[in-house]
Amino acid sequence: METRLTLGEKLKDLRNKRGGKLILADVSEAMGISVSTLQRLEGDEDIRVGYQDIETLARYYDVSADYLFGLTDLQQYRNIEIDKLRLSDEAIAVLKDSKLNTLPI
């Protein structure tokens, strides 16, 4: 059975890893999110989180929003240069053309 971290556990971990011992007041001041909101988020309470708060948290901690939402275990997506993807010239041309239709026929 795989155990996943909750949003609160992730936020606590990220805060503790960033700059030593950040306290919630420091994070609150830097992000413009109230201390009480940050306490609820880190407290693993079943609360609704607005996308603006997730975006702010993701930017502050330099992680992907997908990581905070629990959609991936990767904290960041890495950009890979197109020539390192080992794609054919035709595939690269299709990607660069931006006219790819992914809808089923």
trRosetta pair geometry for C-beta under 8 A, 3 or more apart (Angstrom, degrees):
i j d omega theta_ij theta_ji phi_ij phi_ji
4 70 6.1 78 155 -148 140 108
4 73 7.5 -123 -127 -89 95 98
5 9 4.2 -130 -166 91 95 124
5 10 5.0 119 123 -58 127 82
5 13 7.2 -38 -158 -2 154 143
6 9 4.7 97 50 7 75 101
6 10 7.0 -137 94 -5 40 87
6 44 5.1 52 111 -119 154 102
6 70 8.0 -26 -136 -79 35 127
7 10 5.7 -57 -150 36 31 112
7 11 6.3 28 155 -18 66 108
7 41 6.5 -82 128 -173 113 83
7 44 7.5 151 61 -108 75 59
7 49 7.1 -146 176 -24 165 154
7 68 6.1 53 -130 -176 93 75
7 69 7.9 8 -90 -103 109 23
7 70 7.1 -82 -63 -42 80 104
8 11 5.8 -56 -146 37 30 109
8 12 6.3 29 157 -17 65 106
8 41 6.2 171 -96 145 74 50
8 42 4.7 106 -152 -163 84 29
8 43 5.9 -111 -129 52 141 18
8 44 3.8 -105 26 -62 153 67
8 45 7.7 105 -66 12 138 53
9 12 5.8 -54 -146 37 30 110
9 13 6.2 30 155 -19 64 110
9 44 7.1 36 -33 -77 78 112
10 13 5.7 -60 -149 39 28 112
10 14 6.1 26 156 -18 66 109
10 67 7.1 166 -159 144 147 91
10 68 6.3 -178 107 -118 149 60
11 14 5.7 -53 -142 38 30 110
11 15 6.2 30 158 -19 64 107
11 38 7.6 -165 162 -160 141 79
11 41 5.7 48 5 129 172 107
11 42 5.0 -118 92 -91 122 82
11 57 6.9 -50 -110 -160 107 135
11 61 7.8 -129 -126 -55 61 155
11 68 7.8 55 -65 -131 87 101
12 15 5.9 -58 -148 37 28 110
12 16 6.2 23 157 -16 64 110
12 42 5.1 107 -62 -151 89 109
13 16 5.9 -59 -146 39 27 108
13 17 6.2 22 157 -16 64 111
14 17 5.9 -59 -144 39 28 108
14 18 6.1 21 160 -19 65 113
14 61 4.3 5 175 -143 139 139
14 63 6.7 -87 -111 -16 139 139
15 18 6.0 -62 -143 37 27 106
15 22 5.1 -117 -175 72 85 115
15 24 7.7 -4 -154 -84 156 60
15 27 6.1 -48 -120 -64 115 143
15 42 7.6 -26 4 -99 144 136
15 61 7.8 -69 -63 -98 55 117
16 21 7.2 -1 -136 -112 65 52
16 22 7.5 -135 -86 38 28 85
18 22 5.8 -6 87 -10 93 137
18 61 6.5 -113 -53 -124 143 76
19 22 5.4 71 74 -55 109 104
22 26 4.7 -123 -161 75 87 135
22 27 5.8 86 151 -49 126 94
23 26 5.2 103 56 2 67 101
23 27 7.5 -138 101 0 37 89
24 27 5.6 -57 -149 41 40 110
24 28 5.9 45 152 -26 71 107
24 35 5.0 97 130 -142 115 88
24 38 4.9 163 -155 104 108 135
24 39 6.3 28 -143 -64 165 78
24 42 7.5 -120 -96 10 119 147
25 28 5.5 -51 -142 36 31 117
25 29 6.3 32 158 -20 64 104
25 35 5.8 -8 -87 -92 61 126
26 29 6.0 -57 -151 35 27 108
26 30 6.4 19 156 -13 63 111
27 30 5.9 -62 -147 41 30 108
27 31 5.9 -1 166 4 68 119
27 33 7.5 -31 132 60 89 104
27 38 5.9 132 95 -131 123 157
27 60 7.2 90 -153 159 88 150
28 31 6.5 -74 -135 50 20 92
28 32 7.7 108 177 -64 53 4
28 33 5.9 -108 -128 78 64 62
28 34 6.1 15 -144 -165 119 18
28 35 4.6 -45 -66 -68 156 69
28 38 5.8 -115 -74 -7 92 142
29 32 8.0 24 -173 -64 20 43
30 60 6.5 115 118 -136 115 122
31 56 5.2 106 -166 159 107 117
31 57 7.1 32 -141 -82 152 55
31 60 5.2 -32 -89 -74 113 150
32 56 7.2 -104 58 -152 93 149
33 37 5.2 -105 171 81 95 130
33 38 5.7 113 113 -54 112 95
33 53 6.0 89 -110 -130 134 96
33 56 6.4 149 -43 106 119 146
33 57 7.7 0 -14 -64 159 88
34 37 4.5 96 62 5 86 102
34 38 7.0 -154 97 -3 47 85
35 38 5.6 -57 -149 40 34 111
35 39 6.2 39 151 -24 68 104
36 39 5.5 -49 -147 33 33 115
36 40 6.5 32 154 -17 64 102
37 40 5.8 -54 -151 36 32 109
37 41 6.3 32 151 -19 66 106
37 53 7.2 -123 159 -125 133 141
38 41 5.6 -53 -145 37 33 112
38 42 6.2 21 159 -8 67 109
39 42 6.1 -62 -143 46 27 101
39 43 5.7 31 155 -30 64 117
40 43 5.5 -58 -138 34 27 117
40 45 5.1 -56 -165 39 80 132
40 47 5.3 35 154 -11 119 161
41 45 8.0 -67 -76 42 18 90
41 47 7.1 -94 -84 63 55 129
41 49 6.6 75 -111 -99 106 121
41 53 7.6 -154 -82 156 143 135
41 57 7.8 -151 169 -86 160 150
49 53 5.4 -113 -174 77 88 127
49 54 5.8 95 134 -53 118 97
50 53 4.8 95 63 5 83 100
50 54 7.2 -151 98 -2 45 86
51 54 5.4 -53 -147 40 40 113
51 55 6.1 44 152 -23 69 103
51 65 7.9 29 -155 -155 80 143
52 55 5.7 -52 -147 36 31 112
52 56 6.3 31 153 -19 64 106
53 56 5.6 -53 -145 38 32 111
53 57 6.1 31 155 -17 66 107
54 57 5.8 -55 -144 40 30 110
54 58 6.1 31 156 -21 65 108
54 65 5.2 76 146 -141 110 102
54 68 5.5 171 -151 99 95 142
54 69 6.9 37 -151 -60 145 89
55 58 5.8 -55 -144 36 27 111
55 59 6.4 25 157 -15 63 107
55 65 6.3 -17 -89 -86 55 127
56 59 6.0 -58 -148 38 28 108
56 60 6.2 26 155 -20 64 111
57 60 5.7 -57 -143 38 29 111
57 61 6.0 2 167 5 67 112
57 68 6.1 108 100 -109 124 157
58 61 6.6 -68 -138 52 22 91
58 62 7.9 79 165 -98 53 6
58 63 5.5 -106 -143 76 69 69
58 64 6.2 -10 -152 173 123 14
58 65 4.5 -58 -64 -71 158 67
58 67 7.6 133 -120 52 100 98
58 68 5.8 -111 -76 -9 94 135
59 62 7.3 18 -174 -76 29 46
62 76 7.0 -13 148 -82 79 124
63 67 4.8 -88 163 65 113 143
63 68 6.5 120 103 -43 120 92
63 75 4.4 -75 -128 -173 102 85
63 76 6.1 -110 -131 -64 50 74
64 67 4.6 108 64 -5 82 98
64 68 7.5 -153 100 1 52 81
64 72 6.9 6 80 59 136 126
64 74 6.9 30 23 102 133 86
64 75 6.7 152 15 163 83 34
64 76 5.8 146 -29 -115 93 37
64 77 5.6 72 -73 -14 139 90
65 68 5.6 -55 -154 40 42 110
65 69 6.0 38 150 -16 72 109
66 69 5.6 -57 -141 44 31 109
66 71 4.1 -79 -163 66 86 115
66 72 4.7 35 132 17 115 108
66 74 7.8 16 94 67 115 87
66 77 7.9 59 37 -43 131 110
67 70 7.8 41 175 -68 27 24
67 71 7.6 -76 -59 52 22 74
67 72 5.7 -56 -81 76 61 87
67 73 7.3 59 -127 -162 84 13
67 74 6.3 -108 -83 88 106 47
67 75 5.0 64 -118 -122 164 41
67 76 7.6 -27 -31 -50 143 37
74 77 6.6 83 120 -77 132 55
80 84 5.5 -117 174 79 98 115
80 85 6.1 114 117 -69 123 87
81 84 4.8 79 69 6 87 108
81 85 7.8 -143 97 -23 48 84
82 85 5.8 -42 -161 7 42 119
82 87 7.3 -54 -180 31 80 125
82 92 6.1 102 164 -131 122 106
82 95 7.2 179 -134 97 126 145
87 91 4.0 -115 178 88 112 127
87 92 5.2 139 99 -54 121 82
87 95 7.5 31 132 -6 168 137
88 91 4.7 97 53 5 79 101
88 92 7.1 -143 94 -3 43 86
89 92 5.7 -55 -149 38 33 113
89 93 6.3 37 152 -23 65 105
90 93 5.6 -53 -150 33 31 114
90 94 6.6 33 152 -20 64 103
91 94 5.7 -51 -151 33 34 112
91 95 6.5 32 152 -16 65 105
92 95 5.7 -55 -149 38 33 111
92 96 6.2 26 156 -14 67 110
93 96 5.9 -59 -143 42 28 107
93 97 6.1 36 155 -30 64 108
94 97 5.7 -53 -147 28 28 116
94 99 7.9 -103 -159 61 64 75
94 100 5.9 77 164 -81 98 103
95 98 7.7 28 167 -65 36 51
95 100 7.2 5 -98 -40 43 134
97 100 7.4 119 78 -40 97 74
